[in-house]
Amino acid sequence: MKKFLYNKALLAVMVLGLAASVIINMARVADERANNSIDLVVDYEAIVELAEKEGLPVSEVMAKAKEAGITSLAVYGRTFKKLNKSGKCTATRGADIMERYRTGSLVSPAWQELAEKGDIRDAEMYITNGDDTTFQEVKEDLIRCLGRDRVRSFAVDGKEVLAVKANGDAFVKLHLGLASDEMKAVNEAGFYVVARPANYVQPTVEGVKAVFRRLDGIKVSEMIFSGSQCLGALGEDGALEAVARELKERRITLGLIEAVTQLQFFPQEGLEKIAAELEWQAARSYYIGKEELNKMKVQQAVDRWKNTDEERNIRVSLLMPFENPREGMTLLETNLKYFSDVKTALSARNFVFGPAGTFHQLHVNLWLRALVVLGAVAAGVLYLSLVIPALNVRSRLQLVIFAVVGTIFCGPLFMGSGNLVRLMAALAGANFFPSLAMIGLLDYIRSHKDTGCKSVIGGIIFGFALLLLTGLFSFVGASYLSASLSDVEYFLEARIFRGIKLTFILPLVLVAVAFLQRFNVFGSFEDETESFVAQVKEIMDAPITVRLLVALGIVGLALIVFIARSGHTMGMPVPGIELKIRAFLEKSLYARPRTKEMFIGHPAFMLMIMAWLKKWPTMVFFALVMGATIAQGSMVETFAHMRTPFMMSAVRGAGGLIFGGIIGGGLMLLVTLWYNILAKAQARNARD
C-alpha cells in the first residue's frame, strides 16, 4: 500500500498563513461590527400619495412615519407632472393655448394679443408662475437641462413666462432639479433627505456645483442617483470628479442600488468612477419591487428585510409602501406597522438607525498578505505531492517548487499590483483546503483498519467527530479566502470573486484524483490499490451498457442541477417544500445553513464513515466521498460572498455541520435498522 508523506515545512508555512489570515479577518470583523447604522427610507412622494389616499394632512402622515422609525425621505427631481398638480408652476402646450384662443376660452387679453400676433407656437411649452421660488428654480433647471437656446423668457400680465422648445409628452416627464421646498419640509418634519438627482444633457462642472448648491442648509444622509446615469456622466471633463468632491466635502454618503440579480449593483454610467474617487466610502441600498411587495404579507416583507440587511450588507433600506391594506387594517395602519416592525426586527440584530454606515478602508500589512499567499502556494504544492507519488518522496523538490512559485506570486504584492495574486490565493483557499481536508481523511482511513467502534452509536459519535475535524480544516481555507479578498471593494461587491462556479467542481476533481491514487474503485477496501493511470484506463475501457448510460445521465443531471442551483442568475426553480424549509430555518436560526451541506453533503459524510466501518464496496464509498466533498467545498465557498459578514458565514457553516451531522447520524440508524430487518428475514428464510 502506497503511503503518502506530508511535508512538515509546507504544513508550517500553511500554519503561518493561517495565523496571518486570522489577524486580517479579526480586523474585518471589527469593521463589520462598527458598520451597524441603517437608514430606513421612504420616498417623499409615497408619503404624499399615502396622505392623499387616507385624506390626511401630509404633515400628520410624516409625523406618524417618523414615530414608526423612518429616518429619511427620498426626494427626486421635480417633473411638470407634479408641478402642474401642485399649481406652483404650470406647463401648457402652445397648441392647447391656440385651441383655447380659437374656441374663445382664452380670457386673458395679454395672451389673446400674443396669439393674434402669432407669438404662440404649437411646438413650444409655456411655463407660468404660481410660486416665485419654485419658478426661479425651474427656470434654472430648464436652462441647465436643455440649454439657453431652447428657453426664452418674456412677460405676460406683469409676470415672467418661459417658452421652451420641447416635445410635450416627454417634457412633462423631464426630471428637473431637486425641490428646495420639499427638502426643507422633509427636514422640518425631523427626517434626513436622501437626494435622488437625475443627470442632464451635457453636464458641466458649474452645473454640478449648482445642483449641490441647492443642498446648502439641507441635512442630507445619502445621495442615490436616479436613472441610468450618475450626475455629471458623459459631460465636461472633471464633472464626475466635481460630484465626488462635493459629496466628500459635504460628507454625503454615496448609495449603490443592489441589482435585481442580487449581484453587484444597478449599473449607472459614471458610478464606479465617483465611488473610486470617494475610496468606496459608499453604502449598499435595496428595495423590494412593487409587484413583489404587493403579493407579500407584512410579516413576509419584514422577514425579508431582517435577513437582507445583515446578510447582504444593506445599509440604505428603501421601503416602498404597500398599495393595498392588509389583515383588517387601513392602508395607513398597514404601512405604519410595516415600518415599525422592520425597525423592531433590525433592532433585535443590534442595528442602529440614522445616516447609513460605511466601511473603512482596511490597510492590511503587506507581509500579512504575503504570508497568506505563501500559505496558499504551500497548500497547492502539498496537494501535488499527495497525488504524484514521485514528487511525494522528494521533499526538497517540493520546497524548491514552493520557493519559486511563492516568489513569483509575492512579487506583485510588493509592487502594488497584487489584485490578481490575491484572487488566485482566494481560489487556492476555496479549492485546495477542502480537498486536502478530504484527502487527509482518506489517508487516515487507509491507515486504520479497525477503529474499535463496535456499536452503531459509537460509529455515529466517531463519524461526527471526524466530520467536525474535517470541517475545521476546511474552515482554514475559508479563512484564507476571506483574508485574501478583505477590502471595502469586495464588501460592497464592486469586485466579486469570479471563481465561484469553479469551486463547485474543482474540489470534486481534486479529491477524485487523490482517491484513485489510494483505493481500487472497482474492488473492495482489502484489494491492492491499482495505479491512477490503470484505473482511469479501466474506466475508459468499460463497456457501454444501457445501465451505465442511465447512471451517467443521472450523474450529469445532478451536476447540472448542482451548478445551476448555485448563484442567482441561472433561473433553476426551487421546490415549494424546500422554500418552506428555508423560511422555517431563516426564522429559527441566526444564519440558515446551506441546503446542499445540511441535507446532502454532511449526511453523505456520515454514511461514508459507515461505508468504511461496514466495508461496503469501494464504488459506493467513492460516491459518498464525492457527496461529502460537495459540502466541504460549499462551506468554504460561502465565504466567497464577501458582502455577508464573516461571522454570519461562519455560523452558517457551523450550523450546517451540526445539523447535517445529526441528519447523517439518523440515516446511519435507519440503515442499521434496515440491515437488522434484512438479517432477521434471511435468518427466517434459512430456518424455513
N, C-alpha and C positions, 0 to 999 in steps of 0.2 A: 504494500500500500504506500502510495506516494505521501510524504509528509512535507507540508509547506511551512517554511520558516518565516517569522515576522521580524523584519529588520528593526532592531531596537532604536537605532539612530533616527530612522524615519518616524517611528512612533513618538520619540522625544520631540521632534520638530512639530508634529501634529498637536502635541500637548501644549507647546509654546504658542502655536497658532490659536488653540482653543482659549488659552488664557488671554491673549490679545483680543480675541473676538468677544469674550465676556466683558472686558473693560469697555469696548466700544458699545456693546449692547446696553450696558448699565447707563452710559450717557444718553443713549437713545430712549430708554425707559424713563429717565428723569425728564427729558424734553417732552415726551408724550404726556406724562402726568401733569406737567406745568401748563400744557396747552389744553385747558379744560373749559374755556369760555365759549358759549354758543349764543349766537344771535338768532332769536325767534322773530321771523319777518313775515309780514303780510303786506300785500300791495295796498297802497292808499286808495286806489280806485276801487278795490274789492270792498274796503270798509265803507266807502261812499255808496256803492251799489247795495251792500247789505243794509245800510241805514235806510235807503230808499225803499227796499222791499219790505222792511219792517215798519215803515212810516215813522221813523225816529230821527232826531237831530244827529248829524254826523258826529258832533262833539260828544254826545252821550254814548254812541257806539264805540268811539275811540276810547273813552274812559273805561268802558267795560272790557275792551280788548286789552288795555293796559293792566287792568286788575287781573285778567286771566293769565297774564305772563308774557304777552307780546312785548318785545323790546325795541323793534324798529319797524318803520313803514317804508316800503319801496315807492319812490316817486319816479315816474317815467317822464320823458319829454312830452310837451303839450302836442295835441293834434287839434285841427279845426273841428273835428267831430265832437270833441269835448268842449272846445271854446264856443261853438255855436249853441250848444246845450246850456252852457252857463250864462251866456249873454255878455261875458266880459269882452268878447271880441267876436265879430261875425264875418264870415266869408260868404260872398254871394257871387254866383256866376254872372258874367256880363250878359250872357244870353238870357238869363232869367230876369235881369233888370230891364232889358229891352222888351221882353214879353209883357212885363207889367206896364211898361210905357205904352205899348201898342193897345193894351186892353183897358187903359185908363186907370189902373190901380196904383200907379206910381204917383203918390200925392205930393212929394217934396218938389217945390219949384226948382230948386237948385239942381236936383237930379234930372228933372224934366229937361232943363236947359242943356245939361251935358248930353242927354240922349238926342235932343234935336240937333246939336252940333256934330253929332257923330263921334263924340269923345268916349262913348261907352263901347267897348269892343267885346264881341262874343267870346273870343278866345282868352280873355283875361278874367282873373278873380279879383273881387273888390273887397277890401278889408276895412271894416268900420269899427270905430272906437266905442267900447262900452265901459272900459276902465283904463285910466291913463297909464298906470304902472304896467298892466298887462299888455296894453297896446305897444308901449315902447319896447318891452322885452320881445314881443312878437316881431316887431319891425327889425330889431337887431338880429333875431334868429333867422328871419327870411333872407336878409342880405347875406348872412354867413352861409346859409344852406344853399341858396340859389344864385347868389352873385348880385352885385349892384345893378347890372344892366337889365335884370329881369324884374326889378322892383322900383316903381316910381311913386312919388308922393305928391298929393295935391289936397286942397282944402274944399270941403263942402259944408255949407251952413256953419262956417267958423271952426269946423273940426277936421283934423287931419285924416285923410283916407289913403290907403295904399292900393295901387293897381299892380297885380302880379301876373306875369306871363307863365301860366301853368295849366296843365290838364286838370279839370275839376275833380274827377273821380280820384285820381292819385293825390291831388293836393289836400283833400280833407283828411287823408290818412298820413300825410307827411309828418314825421317826428321833428318837432322843433326843440328848443332848449328846455331845460328844467324850469318848472314854475316856482318862482320865489315865494308866492303867496301860499302854495301848497306846502312847500318845505317849512315855512315859518309856522303854519298851522300844525304840522306834524311835531315840530319841536315844542311848541306851546302846550301840546297835549301830553308832553313828557316822553316822547319817543325820539330815538335817533332816526336819521334819514339814511336809507340805502339809495344812493344815487344811481339811476339807470339811464345814462345818456346814450343816444344813438350817434353814429358818425354822420358826417355831412359831406357833400361833394367838395373835393379839392381842399381838404382841411389845411390850415396854416398854423404856425406856432402861435401867432397872435390870436387866431380863432380858438385854439385850445385854451389859451390863458383866459379868454373871455368866458368860456364855459365854466372854468373854475372860479372866476371872479364872482359868479352868481352864487357860489357856495360860501362866500365871505359871511361870517357870522352865523352859519348854519352848523349844527352838530351832526356830522356825518360819520357813520360807523364803517360802511364799506361802499365801494363803487363796483358795480357789476354792469358791464356794457350790454346794451340791448342790440339785438340783430347779429348779423354775421361778420360785422367789422367792429373793431375797437375804435374809440375816439382817436383821431389822428392817423388812422390807417390809410395807405395809398395816397398820402398827401405830401406836403412840403417836407424836405429833409429836416429832420430834427423835431417833427411833430410828435412822433411816438415818444421820443426822449423827453419832450416837454410834458407829456402826460405823466410819465414815470416820475419826473422831477416834482411836479405839483402834488402827486399822491404822496411822495416821500416827505415833502416839506409840510404838508397838511396832516400827515400821519393818518392817512385814509388807507384801509386795507383793501387790496385788490381781491375780488371774488372770482373764482373759477367754477363754472357750472358743470357738474358731472354729466358726462354723455349718457344717452339713453341706454347704451350697452354696458353701463357701469364700469367703463374702462376709459381712463384718462378724462378729458373734459370736452365740452361742446366747442368745436373749432370756431375761432373768431380771428379774423385777419389782424395780425399785429400783436396778438395776446402774448405769445411767448417772448417777444422782444421786450415788451413792457415788463413782464414778470422777471425776465433776466436782469433788466436794469434795476429792479427792486430787490435783487438777490433772492427772488422767490419768497419774499415775505407776503404770502397770499393765503387765502383760505378757500377750501373746497365748499361749494354750495350744492344743494339738491332740492328738487321739488317732485311731488307726486302729481303726475299729469291729471287734468280734469276728468278725462274719460275714465281713467283707472280709479281715481278718488271717488267718483260718484257711484261706483259699484261696490265700495267698501262700507263696512260698518265703522263707527267711530273707533272702537277698540282695535280693529284691524289696522287702521291708519296710525294709531298711537303706537302699536307694536312695531310697525314699520320704522317709525322714527327712532324708537328706543334702540333697535338693532342697527339701523343705518348710521346714525350719527357717530356711534362709537366704532363700529366695525369698519366703516368706510371713511372715517376721519372727516366727517362733515361738520363744519363749524358755522355755516350760514344755512339755517333751515327755512326754506321758502315755503310757508304754509298757505296753500290755496284753500279758501273756504269751501265747505260743502255747498252745493247749489240747491239741495233739497233737504228738508228736515229729516231727522232720524229718530226712531224709538220713542214716539209720542212727545217729542219736544218741538218747540218752534224753531225756525231756521236760525235765529239769533242764539237761542239756547243750545242748539246743536253745535254751532261753531265755537261758542264760548267754552263748552265742555271739552271740545276737541283741543282748543288752545291750552286750557288748563291741565288737561290730562297729559298732553305732551310734555309740558313743563314738569309735572309731577314725576313722570316716568324717567325723564332725563336727570332730574334732581337726585333720584334714587341711585343713579350711576355716578354721582359726585361731580356733575357738571354745574357750572355757574352760568349766569346769563348777563349778556351785555354785548358790546362790540366783539366780533369774532376773534378768537385767539389765533396765533400763528406759531409756526415752528422757528426755532433759532437755527442758524447755520451751525452744523456740527463740524468743528475744526478738529478733525481726528489726526493725531500724531502719525506722520508718515511711517515711522518704524513699526507702529502697531498695524497699520495697513499692510506693510511688507511682511510681517510675521504671519498674518492671515493668509496672504498669497503663498508664502513658503509652505505653510501647513497644507494648503490645498494641493500644491505641487507634490509634496511628500505623500499625500493620500493617493494621488494618481500613480506615482511610481510604485507605491506599495501594492496597489491593485494589480499593476502589470506583473509584479514579482509573484503574485498569488495565482496568476493564470498562465504564466510562462515558466515552466519548470527549469529551463536552462538559466533564466535570469534569477530565479529564486535562490539558487545556490551560490550566486556571485554577488555578495553583499557590497563589495567595493564598487562594482559596476553600477549598482543601484544608486550609490552615493554620488558617483560621477554624473550620472544622468540627472539626478536631483540638483546638483550644483549648477550644471549647465542650464537646465530649463529654469531653475529658480532665478539665476542671474538675468536671463533674457526677460523673464516676466517682471522682475522687480525694477529693472532699469527705467521703464516708462513712468513708474510711480514717482521716482525722484526727479524726473524731468518735467513733471507737471502735466502729463498726458496719460494718466493711468485708467481712464474710464473703461476701455476695452479689457484691460487686465483685471479690473475689479469684477467685470461681468463674467469673465472666464473663471475667476475664483469662486464666484457665486454658483456658476454652473457645476464646477467641481464639487462644491459643498452639497448641492442638491442631488448629485448622482453618485459620486464615489462613496460618500459616507454611509448612506443606507445600504449600498451594495456591499461595502466592507462589513457592515453590521451583520448582514445575512451570511456572508462568506465565513466570518468568524464563527457564527453559529454552526454552519455546516462542518467546519473543521473540528469544533467541539464534539459534534455528533459522531464524526468518524473516529475520534479518539476515545470515545466512551461507549463500550458495548453494553454495559449494564449500569443503569442509574440507581438501582436499588428501590425504584418505585414499584411496589407490589400491588397497590390498590388504585382504583380509578381516582379517588380523592387525592392520593399522593401524586398521581400523574397530573391532575389539574393544577395543584399547587406548584409543582415543578415547572409545568408549562407556563403558568402565569409569571413565575419568577424570571424565566428565560425571556418571555415577552417584554417584561419591563426592562431587563438589561439590554436587550437588543434595541428596544425603542430609545433607551437612554443614549446609546451610541449613535443612533440615527439623529437624535437631537443635537449632537455635536455638529453634524452637517448643517442643521438649521441655524445654529449659532454662527457658523462660518458664512452662510448665505446672507443672513441679516447684517452681519458686520461688514461684509463686502459692499453692500448696497446702501448702508445707512447714510443718507444725507437728505436734505429737505426736498430735493427734486424727485426722489423716489417716494418720499412720504406723500407728496402731492400728486404723484403719478404723471409729472411732467416727463419723467422717464419711467419705463416699465421693464421688467425682466422678460426678455424675449425668448428665454429658453424653457418656458413652462411646458409647452406641448412635448418638447424633447424629454423632459423629466418624467413624463408618463410612461415612456417606452424604454429609455436607455437603461435604467436600473434593471429592468427585466432581462435585457440583453446581457448586461454585465454579469448578473447573477447566473444566468443560464450557461454562459461560457465557463464560469467557475464550477458550476455543478457538474458539467460534463467532464471536467478535469478530475473530479473526485468520486463520482458514482457511475455505475453502469446503469444507464436509464432503462435498458431492456432486460435487466436482471433483477436481483434482489440485493439486500444490504450485505449479504455474505459473499457475493460474487466479486471477483477481482476486477478492479477498475480498468476499463479499456481506455486507450488514449483518446484525447479530444477529437483528433482527426479521424480516428477509426469510428467513433460514434457518429460523427457528422456524416461520414461516408455511408454508414449503415442506415442512417435516417434517409439520406438521398437515394439509396438503393432500395428502399422499402417499396414493395409492390403497391400499386394504386388500386384500392378497393372502394366500393361504394361506402362502406363503413368509415374508411379513412377520409374520404371526401366530405362526408357528413360531419365528421369530427372537426376537420379543418374549417369547414364552413361555420360551425358553431363558434370555434375559437376566433375566426376572423370577424364574425358579427359582434362577439363580445368585445374585441379590441376597438371596433368602430364605435360602439356604444360608449366604451370606456373613455375614449378620446373626445367624442362629441359631447358627452355629458359634462366634461370639464371645461370651464370657462363660461362666457356669457354670449357668445355670438353664433354658435352652431345651430341653435334652434331645436335641439333634441328635447321632445316633450318629457315631462316628469310625471309618473303615475300619480293619480289623486291620493292614494293611500300613503305614498311617500311624502307628499306635500303636507298631509295631516300629521305624519310622524315628525316632520321637520318643525312644523308650527308648535307641536307639543314640546319638543326638545328646546326650541328657542324660548318658550315661556318658562320652562322649568330650570334651564341651566344658564349660567353666565355666558357660555360660548357653546353653540351646538357643534358636536363632533361631526366630522365628515362621514357621509353615508358609506362610502367605499371602504373606509377604515373600520368603522364600528360594526357594520353588518357583513362585510366580505373579507377584508384583509386580515384583521386580527383574529376573527374566528377561524380562518384558514390556518393561521399560525398555530393555534391551539390544536387543531386537527392534524397539522404537520407533526407536532410533537407526539401525538397519539400514533400516527403512522410509523414514526421511528420506534416508539415503545412496543408496538404490536407487530413490527416488522412487516408492514404492508408492502406490496410491490413497489419497486422504486419509481415506476412511472407515475403511480398515484402520489407518492411522496414528492416527486418533481412538480406535479401540477399544484399541490398545496404550497410548495416553496414559492412558486410564481405568484400565487394568490397573496401569500404573506408579504412578498416583496412589494406588491402594489401599495399596501398600507404603509410600509416603511418609507417608500418614496413619497407617498402622498403627505405624510406628516411633515416632511421637510419642505415639500413644495408649497404647503400652506404659508410658510414664511416668505415666499416669493411675492405675496400680496403685501407690499410694503406699506400700503395705506392703513392696514389693520395693525393696531398696537401689538407690540412684541408679546406682552403678557397674555393678551387675548388669544393669540395664535398658540402660545404655549399651553394655555388651559384647554383650548380646543383639542390639541394633540394628546394631552394627558387624559382628557375625558374619553377620547376615542380608545386609548389603550385600556383604560379601566373597564369601560362598558363593553368594548369588543372582547376583552379577555373573559368577562363574565358570560357573555353570549357564547363564546367558544367553549368555556367550561360546561355550559348547559348542553351544547352539542356533543361534547365528549361523554356526558352522562347518557344522553339519548342513544349514541352509538353503542355504548357499553350495554345498555338495556336491550338494544336490538340484537347484539351478539348473544346475550344470555337467552333471549327468546329463541333464537335460531339453534343454540346449543341444546336447549331443552327439547325442541321439536325433533332435532336429529337423534337425541337420546331415546325419545319415544318411538321414533321410526325404527331404531336399531332393536328395541325390545320387541316391537311388533314383528 
